[in-house]
Amino acid sequence: MSEIMPVLKEPAKKRKGSRKLLVVLFLLFLVLLAVLFFNSSISKIAEVQIVGMKLATKAEVAQAAAIAAGDAFFGTTSSTIEKRVEKLPQIESAAVSKVFPGVVQITVQEYPIVAFELSPKGELTALLSNGTSIAAQTEAMLVADKPVLTGWTAKDPLKVSLTKQLGKIPVKQLSDLSEIIPAPSKAYPDRIKIYTRTKFEVITSVSVLPEKIEALNAVIETQEPGRITMLLADTYVPFNVEEQEDKDAESE
């Protein structure tokens, strides 16, 4: 008697339609979550913190950044905000950090003040190390350890060069410079005369000022007040010697 073979069942067909439906429902769920998130307060900027400035105001930085509370938190990248803020003439660099949820912090680094200038109308102008001039309106700007530029015309290109050179000088040496006036000659169109708070008179030029400042400091620290020339060659003559020479010349 032959054995009866069992009937083999066909494997159940996978329901492709139901799987596709699950994928569609999952995607719709993600879209719904995204819509709810971007329309909720948690996706908005709640606070813009601005720190580090002394010359610029918070209003100026905020306006340059072009962001405010209520804007989309992810609507503008940090690098874009930094580039906007750095367009302000007094801002050397800006760093933007975002702290979720809702806080954007802008930290600015300004160009330092290297000198002041008094206008014919008596208005005090602060000169920055990048050559920018801004009105000295706040007490933070009114510091006594910076030189005053006198005798310069408003559009003198050497004045911009001078401020950039002053920015290369260490703060300690810069604080001894009291007054800087133009003293051009045929040989040295950028020649300047500097009066120091330690009672020295210095003749030098804009182009060589940073490289001469260390030698100038050495003379000031070791010698009596006098006239120092720092151009192609460096010379030093004490004032008491000059006065004696003048008296001898008058008696002849």
C-alpha positions in Angstrom: 0.0 0.0 0.0 1.5 3.3 -1.1 2.0 6.1 1.4 0.0 9.2 1.0 2.2 12.3 0.4 1.3 15.3 2.6 0.0 18.3 0.7 2.7 21.1 0.7 1.3 24.5 1.5 2.4 27.5 -0.5 4.3 30.1 1.5 2.1 33.1 2.4 2.7 36.0 0.1 4.2 39.1 1.8 1.8 41.9 2.0 3.8 44.6 0.2 0.9 47.0 0.4 0.8 47.0 4.2 4.5 47.7 4.5 4.3 50.6 2.1 1.4 52.0 4.2 3.5 51.8 7.3 6.4 53.7 5.6 4.0 56.4 4.4 2.4 56.7 7.9 5.9 57.0 9.5 6.9 59.7 7.0 3.6 61.6 7.6 4.3 61.4 11.4 7.8 62.8 10.9 6.4 65.7 8.8 3.8 66.4 11.4 6.4 66.5 14.1 8.6 68.9 12.0 5.6 71.2 11.4 4.7 71.2 15.1 8.3 71.8 16.1 9.0 74.7 13.7 5.7 76.4 14.7 6.4 76.0 18.4 8.2 78.5 20.6 11.0 76.0 21.3 12.2 76.5 17.7 12.4 80.3 18.0 15.2 82.5 19.3 14.3 83.4 22.9 17.3 85.6 23.7 20.2 87.2 21.9 23.2 87.8 24.2 25.9 90.3 23.0 29.1 90.6 25.0 32.7 92.0 24.6 32.1 95.4 23.2 33.2 98.8 24.5 33.1 100.9 21.4 30.1 99.5 19.6 26.7 99.4 21.2 24.4 96.4 21.6 22.0 98.0 19.3 24.6 98.4 16.6 25.8 94.8 16.9 22.2 93.4 17.0 21.3 95.4 13.9 24.4 94.1 12.0 23.6 90.5 13.1 20.1 90.9 11.7 18.6 88.5 14.2 16.2 89.0 17.1 14.0 87.2 19.6 11.2 85.4 17.7 13.3 84.5 14.7 13.8 80.9 13.7 16.7 79.4 15.8 18.0 77.4 12.9 17.1 80.0 10.3 20.6 81.5 10.1 24.0 79.8 10.5 26.5 81.0 13.1 29.1 81.8 10.4 26.6 84.0 8.5 25.9 86.0 11.7 29.7 86.4 12.4 30.3 87.7 8.9 27.5 90.3 9.3 28.9 91.6 12.6 32.5 91.8 11.4 31.4 94.3 8.8 31.1 96.9 11.5 34.3 99.0 11.2 35.2 98.7 14.9 34.8 94.9 15.1 37.9 92.8 14.5 36.2 89.4 15.0 33.0 87.9 16.2 32.2 84.4 17.5 28.6 83.1 17.6 27.4 80.2 19.7 23.9 78.7 19.8 22.7 77.1 23.0 19.5 75.1 22.4 16.8 75.9 23.2 16.6 79.5 22.1 19.8 81.3 23.2 22.2 82.9 20.7 25.4 84.4 22.1 27.5 86.9 20.1 31.0 87.6 21.5 32.9 90.4 19.7 36.5 91.4 19.7 37.1 95.1 18.8 40.1 96.8 17.3 42.0 98.6 20.1 42.1 102.4 20.5 45.7 103.5 19.7 45.4 107.3 19.7 43.0 110.3 20.0 42.6 113.3 17.8 41.0 116.7 18.7 39.1 118.4 15.9 39.1 122.1 15.4 35.6 122.1 16.9 37.0 120.5 20.1 35.4 117.1 19.4 37.5 114.1 20.5 37.9 111.3 18.0 39.2 107.8 18.9 41.6 106.2 16.3 41.6 102.4 16.1 44.4 100.1 15.0 42.8 99.4 11.6 42.7 103.1 10.7 39.0 103.7 11.6 38.0 106.9 13.3 35.0 107.0 15.7 33.6 109.6 18.0 34.8 109.2 21.6 31.4 109.3 23.3 31.8 106.9 26.2 33.9 107.1 29.3 35.4 103.7 28.3 37.1 105.5 25.4 38.5 108.4 27.4 41.8 106.8 28.6 44.8 108.9 29.4 47.5 106.4 28.2 47.2 106.9 24.5 48.9 109.6 22.3 47.1 112.6 20.8 47.5 113.4 17.1 47.8 117.1 16.4 48.4 118.9 13.1 47.1 116.2 10.8 44.6 116.9 8.0 41.4 115.0 7.9 42.2 113.0 4.8 45.9 112.5 5.3 46.7 108.9 4.2 49.7 108.8 6.5 47.4 109.2 9.5 45.8 105.9 8.7 49.2 104.3 8.2 50.3 105.7 11.5 47.3 104.2 13.5 48.0 100.8 11.9 51.7 101.1 13.0 50.7 102.2 16.5 48.6 99.0 16.7 51.8 97.0 16.4 53.4 98.7 19.5 53.1 97.0 22.9 50.7 98.8 25.3 53.4 99.6 27.7 55.5 101.5 25.1 52.5 103.1 23.6 51.4 104.5 26.9 54.5 106.7 27.1 53.8 108.5 23.8 52.0 111.8 24.5 51.7 113.7 21.3 52.5 112.9 17.6 52.7 115.6 14.9 53.6 115.3 11.2 57.1 116.6 10.3 57.7 115.6 6.7 60.9 116.3 4.8 62.1 115.7 1.3 64.1 112.6 2.4 61.4 111.3 4.7 57.8 112.3 3.6 56.4 110.2 6.5 58.6 111.8 9.1 56.9 112.5 12.5 57.8 114.2 15.8 56.8 112.5 19.0 56.7 113.9 22.5 56.8 111.4 25.3 55.4 111.6 28.8 58.9 111.0 30.1 59.9 114.4 28.5 61.7 113.2 25.4 61.4 114.6 21.9 61.7 111.9 19.2 62.2 112.3 15.4 61.3 109.2 13.4 59.1 108.1 10.6 55.8 106.2 10.3 57.3 103.3 8.4 60.1 102.5 10.9 58.2 103.3 14.1 57.4 99.7 15.3 61.0 98.4 14.7 62.5 101.5 16.5 60.3 101.3 19.6 62.4 98.9 21.5 65.5 101.0 21.0 63.6 104.1 22.0 62.4 102.4 25.2 66.0 101.5 26.0 67.1 105.1 25.7 64.2 106.4 27.7 64.9 104.0 30.6 68.6 104.7 30.8 69.1 108.3 29.8 68.1 111.8 30.8 65.4 113.6 28.8 66.7 114.8 25.4 66.2 114.7 21.6 66.3 111.3 19.9 66.5 110.8 16.2 65.6 107.4 14.8 65.8 107.4 11.0 68.5 105.9 8.9 70.9 106.5 11.8 70.0 106.8 15.5 71.2 109.7 17.6 70.6 111.0 21.1 71.4 114.4 22.6 70.4 115.4 26.2 68.5 118.7 26.5 71.1 120.1 28.9 73.8 119.7 26.3 71.7 121.4 23.7 71.0 124.3 26.1 74.7 124.7 26.8 75.5 124.7 23.0 72.8 127.4 22.5 74.3 129.5 25.2 77.8 129.1 23.7 76.5 130.1 20.3 74.9 133.2 21.6 78.0 134.3 23.4 80.2 134.1 20.3 
